[in-house]
Amino acid sequence: MPAPFRFALVGSGNIANTYVQALRRVPEASLVAIVSRSGTRPTMLGPGEQVEVGRSLGDLRTPYEAVILATPNGLHHEGAVEAAGLGRHVLTEKPLAVTLAAADQAIKACRAAGVTLGVSFQRRMSPDNIIVKALIDEGALGRILAADVAVKYYRDQDYYDSAPYRGT
């Protein structure tokens, strides 16, 4: 079995824990570093886990192939540009950026560096989406000329109050 693909996680907030848990379940991948503004070891890491913690990607000494960006939405493009400048592949939480100019900046930096840029959409592998994709692939829906989907999720005020970036 080849060595696991190594990731550095940028951000240590709520969604970062989801990535830590996911990487623990994938034998072909490993979390080797976390970037946290505070520079302190996040509580989501177990005491025996060999994960370097730094304040920036440039601080990290542990080799890694890709970066997962789990920072507030308005910072995704900055992390993508920094990672691309270091020659690392990028997987960012949605959205890629909050402005078209910032998205273009991230895309341009990754293209210029020859690294892959991906955006995580957690509903992509939902069972209903997989079924719709299979129906399309089978031709069961006929020739599709256009499609439009709107999914509404209720969020109460507690959700928006739980973090300063929510709703911004």
N, C-alpha and C positions, 0 to 999 in steps of 0.2 A: 504494500500500500504506500502510495507517495506521501510525502510530508503534508500536513494540513496547510491549507491556504490561511495565511495570517492576516488578521484584521486589527486595526487601531480604531477605537471608538472615540469620537469627539463629542463630548457632552456626557453628563452623568445624571441627568434628570429622569423624569418618569419614563419616557420612551426608551431611554438607554437600558433600563432594566429588562425590557422586552427583548432587546438584541442580545444582552448577556445571556438570558435564559435560552434563546434560540441557538446561539453559538455553542452552548454547552451540549445541545442535542445533535449537533452535526459533526460526525467524526472527521470529515474532510476539511473542517474549518476550525480555527482557534482564535480566541481573543488574546492578544499578547500585550496590548497597551490601551490605556484610557487617557484622554486629554480632558482635564477638568480645570476650570478657571481658578479654583481654590488650590489646586495642586494636592489636595488631600485624597486619600484612598476612599472611594465610594463604599458605602455599607453593603451594597449589592454583591460585592466580591467576598468570597469565602476566605478565611484566614490563610489557607494553604495555596490559594490560587496564585500562580506566578504571572502576574499582570503588572507591567510597569505603569506608573502614573506620572504624567507630566502636565505642564501648564500650556504647552503648545506642541504641534506636530514636530517642529524644529528641535524641541527638547528631547524627543524620544531617541533612545539608543538601541532599542530592540528592533530587529529587522521585521518589516511587515510589507505585504503586497498591496493592501487596499485599506481604505478609510470608510467608516460608516459615520455619517453626519447626523447626530441626534441633538442638534442645537436648535434654538428658536428659529422660526421660519425666516426671519429677516437676515439671518447669518449663514444660511445654507450656501449661498454663492461664494462667500468669503472662504469658507472651508474647502469648497470645491477647487477654487483657484489656488489656494495654498497647497492642497494635496497634489494637484496636477503639476505644480511647480516642483514638487518633490518626486515626480514620476510615479505617483500612486494612483491606482484605480479608485473610483468614488461611487459609493452608494449613499444617496441622501434621502432623508425622510421627505415626504411631500410637504409643501410644493418645492420645486427646484429653487424658486426665488419668488419674491413678492413684487418684482417689477420685471418688465420685459428686458430692460437694459441689463439688469443683474443676471437674469437667466442667460442672455446672450454672452455675457462675460464668462460665466461658468462653462458654457458649451465651448466657446472659443478656446479657453485655457486647456480644457481636456483634449480637444482635437489637436491643438498645437503640441501637446505633450505626448500624444499617441496613447492616451489611457482611456479606459471605458468609464462612462458616466451613466449611472442608473438612478432612477427615482423609485422609491418604494411606495407602492399603493397597496395597502393591506387588504383591500377587498378583491384584488386581482384573482386570488385563488379561492374565493368563496364558492361554496357548492353551486349556488344559483348561476354564477358567472361561468363556471366550468360547464354546466349543462347548456347554457346559451351558446357557448363556443362550440361545443360538440354538435349542436343542432345546425349551426352555421356551416361547420366543416362538412357535415353530411348532406348539405343542400336541402335540409328539411324545411327551411323557411323560404325557399325560393330565392330568386335574385333580389338581393337587398340593395335598394337604391339610396336609402337614407336611414339613419337611426338617431334617436335622441333619448337619453335616459336622465331622469332626475331622481335622486335618492335623498329623501329628507330624513335627517336624524334629529330627534328632539334633544336639546341640551338645556338643562335648567340653569338657573342663575349660579348655583353652586359650582357647576362646571366652569363657567367663565371666571368666577372668583378664585378658583383653585390655582391659577397661575397668571402672572401679569401679561403674558403674551397672548392668551386665549382671546379670540375675538378681535385681534388687532390686525 
